[in-house]
Amino acid sequence: MNFLAHIPSWLKNKYLLAGSFFIVWMFFFDPKDWGLAFDKNSKLKELQTSEAHLSKTIEETKEELDQLKTNAQTIEKYAREKYLMKKDNEDLFIVSSTTGSK
């Protein structure tokens, strides 16, 4: 019992030991520890930014669709730009830029 005399009394307190054990367990060893909560929070922020970007894209697409439904000139422009269509009496030249050297 001589070795217990060198330990301070506040370290022998069973409530302090149980509370410390509980805090360490909850922060590091529990399946829902603080690291997992941090990871989930960062994933949530990433998903929210992705949702905002996709919502913006959806709005732009809806506006483009509305223009395609109502305006004949927009349909012609869309067909020329996206599908490289041309009129019968026109020539179409496609210039593609190549990056990198040989």
C-alpha positions as CSV (number, residue, x, y, z in Angstrom):
1,M,0.0,0.0,0.0
2,N,3.0,2.2,0.0
3,F,2.7,3.0,-3.7
4,L,-0.8,4.5,-3.2
5,A,0.6,7.1,-0.8
6,H,2.5,8.8,-3.7
7,I,-0.7,9.3,-5.9
8,P,-2.5,12.6,-5.3
9,S,-5.9,12.4,-3.8
10,W,-7.7,14.0,-6.8
11,L,-6.4,11.1,-9.0
12,K,-7.9,8.6,-6.6
13,N,-11.4,10.1,-7.1
14,K,-13.6,7.5,-8.7
15,Y,-15.9,10.0,-10.2
16,L,-13.1,11.9,-11.9
17,L,-11.7,8.6,-13.2
18,A,-15.1,7.4,-14.5
19,G,-15.8,10.8,-16.1
20,S,-12.4,10.9,-17.8
21,F,-12.8,7.4,-19.1
22,F,-16.2,8.3,-20.5
23,I,-14.9,11.4,-22.2
24,V,-12.0,9.6,-23.8
25,W,-14.2,6.7,-24.9
26,M,-16.8,9.1,-26.5
27,F,-14.1,11.2,-28.3
28,F,-12.0,8.4,-29.7
29,F,-13.5,4.9,-29.4
30,D,-17.2,5.3,-29.9
31,P,-18.7,4.4,-33.3
32,K,-20.0,8.0,-33.6
33,D,-16.8,9.8,-32.4
34,W,-15.9,13.3,-33.3
35,G,-13.8,12.3,-36.3
36,L,-16.8,10.7,-37.9
37,A,-18.9,13.8,-37.1
38,F,-16.3,16.0,-38.7
39,D,-16.2,13.8,-41.8
40,K,-19.9,13.9,-42.1
41,N,-20.0,17.6,-41.7
42,S,-17.5,18.1,-44.5
43,K,-19.4,15.7,-46.7
44,L,-22.6,17.7,-46.0
45,K,-20.9,21.0,-47.0
46,E,-19.6,19.3,-50.2
47,L,-23.1,18.0,-51.1
48,Q,-24.7,21.4,-50.4
49,T,-22.3,23.1,-52.8
50,S,-22.9,20.4,-55.4
51,E,-26.7,20.9,-54.9
52,A,-26.3,24.6,-55.4
53,H,-24.3,24.1,-58.6
54,L,-26.8,21.5,-59.9
55,S,-29.7,23.8,-59.1
56,K,-28.1,26.6,-61.1
57,T,-27.5,24.2,-64.0
58,I,-31.1,23.1,-63.9
59,E,-32.3,26.7,-64.0
60,E,-30.1,27.5,-67.0
61,T,-31.3,24.4,-68.8
62,K,-34.9,25.4,-68.1
63,E,-34.3,28.8,-69.5
64,E,-32.7,27.4,-72.6
65,L,-35.6,24.9,-73.0
66,D,-38.1,27.8,-72.8
67,Q,-36.1,29.7,-75.5
68,L,-36.1,26.6,-77.7
69,K,-39.8,26.1,-77.3
70,T,-40.7,29.7,-78.2
71,N,-38.1,31.1,-80.6
72,A,-37.3,29.6,-84.0
73,Q,-34.0,31.5,-84.3
74,T,-32.8,29.9,-81.1
75,I,-33.6,26.4,-82.4
76,E,-31.5,27.2,-85.5
77,K,-28.7,28.5,-83.5
78,Y,-28.8,25.5,-81.1
79,A,-28.8,23.1,-84.1
80,R,-25.8,24.8,-85.7
81,E,-23.7,25.0,-82.5
82,K,-24.5,21.7,-80.9
83,Y,-25.1,19.3,-83.8
84,L,-23.0,21.1,-86.5
85,M,-26.0,21.3,-88.9
86,K,-25.9,23.5,-91.9
87,K,-28.2,24.8,-94.7
88,D,-28.0,23.2,-98.2
89,N,-26.1,26.1,-99.8
90,E,-23.5,26.5,-97.0
91,D,-20.1,25.0,-96.4
92,L,-19.1,24.1,-92.9
93,F,-15.5,24.3,-91.8
94,I,-14.7,22.8,-88.4
95,V,-11.4,24.0,-86.9
96,S,-10.3,22.0,-83.9
97,S,-7.4,23.1,-81.8
98,T,-4.9,20.4,-80.8
99,T,-2.9,20.9,-77.6
100,G,0.5,19.4,-77.1
101,S,3.5,19.1,-79.3
102,K,4.7,16.1,-81.3
